[in-house]
């Protein structure tokens, strides 16, 4: 069965939750015998790869402009998929899903994965939010099959569009082999077990500005802890520039976008993970932190309220003092010195790949 994947920036080693999702999922599906072609956005590609772990890669033009790149690239990708004669298209995220009616008009079967209501992100203006909501509506109503990554998203499409046949398939996480090396974190001036870590793109809805402020108000620095944020902006803008300035002035360590051994070291030796995001689908970054047995603090948005967390792991949305208090409570209780144990069995990528394969076969 030939599947074309659209809606993602690309793989491998491209920043983003959808991108991590695709990088883990599609090599597994290729190994199961599916013929997978993934369409990458040219403006994010810095290599000449034509194949990655059994997944064919095709680079298609996308302008490096956040309001245009997704719709232009995805339209071209649908046309390319039709020319390739694929059996189905798998479209990720609500923005790119605005082209699903076009794909259906071209005779293509379409699977849509809804990763979350992107129109809630602070970076979008009124027009962009309207386009994203249209993408959600057209995608959910016209896709042959719909996959949702959380119960929260499933409830949204039931309520708004009366679509009740969606497949609930979670995001996943690998069990890491923790690094015992410390050369990278030492190069950042960090001491194992004496820093708090966060990671993600530098956009307003990730809430890193709140975290820097709360950390400064807490007792963490006086206890010898540092704050580290791993990530960067896809598109440098006023917010990302102001965040970097705030971080420099506060003494926050910014690593830039990292993967592989550098990220492994950073996560292996952290004391605490914080997710201050205002908007998520089912955050892979949180699952990764849990896979490293890290104690966590997360904002109390619905997407974060998974069964594996405890009430003390949450802070109140819109309340920086609540985040400051949570940081102090975690550090003073000494919980960060003891590895947390989480049951992550339902987030196995192998299980997720098998579930997506069943959706493809149902077509």
Long-range contacts (C-beta under 8 A, 24 or more apart in sequence): 1-34, 1-35, 1-87, 1-88, 1-360, 1-361, 2-34, 2-35, 2-37, 2-84, 2-85, 2-86, 2-87, 2-88, 3-29, 3-34, 3-35, 3-36, 3-37, 3-86, 3-87, 3-88, 3-89, 3-90, 3-360, 4-37, 4-38, 4-39, 4-77, 4-80, 4-81, 4-84, 4-86, 4-88, 4-89, 4-90, 5-36, 5-37, 5-38, 5-39, 5-89, 5-90, 5-92, 6-39, 6-74, 6-77, 6-78, 6-81, 6-89, 6-90, 6-91, 6-92, 6-96, 6-99, 7-70, 7-74, 7-91, 7-92, 7-93, 7-95, 7-96, 7-97, 7-113, 8-38, 8-39, 8-40, 8-92, 8-93, 9-40, 9-41, 9-44, 9-234, 10-38, 10-40, 10-41, 10-44, 10-45, 10-57, 10-59, 11-38, 11-40, 11-52, 11-55, 11-57, 12-49, 12-52, 13-259, 14-44, 15-201, 15-231, 15-232, 15-234, 15-257, 16-201, 16-234, 17-115, 17-171, 17-281, 17-283, 17-284, 17-285, 18-92, 18-93, 18-115, 20-284, 21-92, 21-113, 21-115, 21-171, 21-172, 21-284, 22-92, 23-52, 24-172, 24-174, 24-349, 25-172, 25-349, 25-352, 25-353, 25-356, 26-55, 27-52, 27-53, 27-54, 27-55, 28-349, 28-350, 28-353, 29-353, 29-356, 29-357, 29-360, 30-54, 30-55, 32-353, 32-354, 32-357, 34-357, 34-360, 37-81, 37-84, 37-86, 39-73, 39-77, 39-80, 39-81, 41-69, 41-73, 42-73, 43-69, 44-234, 64-235, 65-235, 66-123, 66-234, 66-235, 67-127, 67-128, 70-95, 70-96, 71-95, 71-96, 71-98, 71-99, 71-131, 74-98, 74-99, 75-99, 75-102, 78-102, 78-103, 78-106, 78-108, 79-106, 81-108, 82-106, 82-107, 82-108, 87-363, 88-144, 88-360, 88-363, 90-360, 91-139, 91-143, 93-118, 94-118, 94-119, 94-132, 94-133, 94-135, 94-136, 94-139, 95-131, 95-132, 95-135, 96-135, 97-135, 97-136, 97-138, 97-139, 97-140, 97-143, 98-131, 98-134, 98-135, 98-138, 98-139, 100-138, 100-139, 100-142, 100-143, 101-138, 101-142, 104-142, 104-144, 109-144, 109-363, 110-142, 110-143, 110-144, 110-145, 111-143, 111-144, 111-145, 111-146, 111-147, 111-359, 111-360, 111-363, 112-139, 112-140, 112-143, 112-145, 112-146, 112-147, 113-146, 113-147, 113-148, 113-149, 113-169, 114-139, 114-140, 114-146, 114-147, 114-148, 114-149, 114-153, 114-156, 114-157, 114-166, 114-281, 115-149, 115-153, 115-281, 116-149, 116-150, 116-153, 116-279, 116-280, 116-281, 116-282, 116-303, 117-153, 117-156, 117-279, 118-279, 120-205, 120-278, 120-279, 121-203, 121-204, 121-205, 121-279, 122-203, 122-204, 122-205, 122-278, 122-279, 123-203, 123-204, 123-205, 123-237, 123-239, 136-160, 137-161, 144-363, 145-359, 145-362, 145-363, 147-356, 147-359, 149-281, 149-282, 150-281, 150-282, 150-303, 152-302, 152-303, 153-281, 167-355, 167-358, 167-359, 169-352, 169-355, 169-356, 169-359, 170-282, 170-346, 170-347, 170-352, 171-281, 171-282, 171-283, 171-284, 171-287, 171-347, 171-352, 172-284, 172-287, 172-347, 172-348, 172-349, 172-351, 172-352, 173-284, 173-287, 173-288, 173-290, 173-291, 173-344, 173-347, 173-349, 174-291, 174-349, 175-291, 175-344, 176-264, 176-267, 176-268, 176-288, 176-291, 176-292, 177-264, 178-264, 178-267, 178-268, 178-292, 179-261, 179-264, 179-265, 179-268, 179-269, 180-268, 181-261, 181-265, 182-265, 182-269, 183-265, 184-261, 184-262, 184-265, 184-266, 185-265, 185-266, 185-269, 188-228, 188-253, 188-255, 189-226, 189-253, 190-226, 190-228, 190-253, 190-269, 191-224, 192-269, 193-269, 193-270, 193-271, 193-336, 193-337, 194-224, 194-225, 194-226, 194-271, 195-225, 195-226, 195-227, 195-228, 195-253, 195-269, 195-270, 195-271, 196-220, 196-225, 196-226, 196-227, 196-228, 196-270, 196-271, 196-272, 196-273, 196-274, 196-327, 197-228, 197-229, 197-230, 197-266, 197-267, 197-270, 197-272, 197-273, 197-274, 197-289, 197-294, 198-227, 198-228, 198-229, 198-230, 198-273, 198-274, 198-275, 198-276, 199-229, 199-230, 199-231, 199-263, 199-285, 200-231, 200-277, 200-285, 201-231, 201-232, 201-233, 201-234, 202-231, 202-232, 202-233, 202-239, 202-240, 202-243, 202-244, 203-233, 203-239, 203-240, 204-239, 204-278, 205-277, 205-278, 205-279, 206-231, 206-276, 206-277, 206-278, 207-276, 207-277, 207-278, 207-299, 208-243, 208-247, 208-276, 209-242, 209-243, 209-246, 210-276, 210-320, 210-323, 211-274, 211-276, 211-323, 212-243, 212-246, 212-247, 212-250, 212-252, 213-320, 214-276, 214-320, 214-321, 214-323, 214-324, 214-327, 215-250, 215-252, 215-324, 215-327, 216-250, 217-320, 217-321, 217-324, 218-324, 218-327, 218-328, 218-331, 219-328, 219-331, 219-332, 220-327, 220-328, 220-331, 221-251, 223-331, 225-271, 225-331, 226-251, 226-252, 226-253, 227-251, 227-252, 227-253, 228-252, 228-253, 228-254, 228-255, 228-266, 228-270, 229-253, 229-254, 229-255, 230-254, 230-255, 230-256, 230-257, 230-258, 230-263, 230-266, 231-255, 231-256, 231-257, 232-256, 232-257, 267-292, 267-294, 268-292, 270-294, 271-295, 271-331, 271-336, 271-337, 272-296, 272-297, 272-327, 272-330, 272-331, 272-336, 273-297, 274-298, 274-323, 274-327, 275-299, 275-304, 276-323, 277-301, 277-304, 278-317, 279-303, 280-304, 282-306, 287-344, 287-347, 290-340, 290-342, 290-344, 291-342, 291-344, 293-339, 293-340, 293-341, 293-342, 294-339, 294-340, 295-330, 295-335, 295-336, 295-340, 296-340, 297-323, 297-326, 297-327, 297-330, 299-323, 308-342, 308-343, 308-344
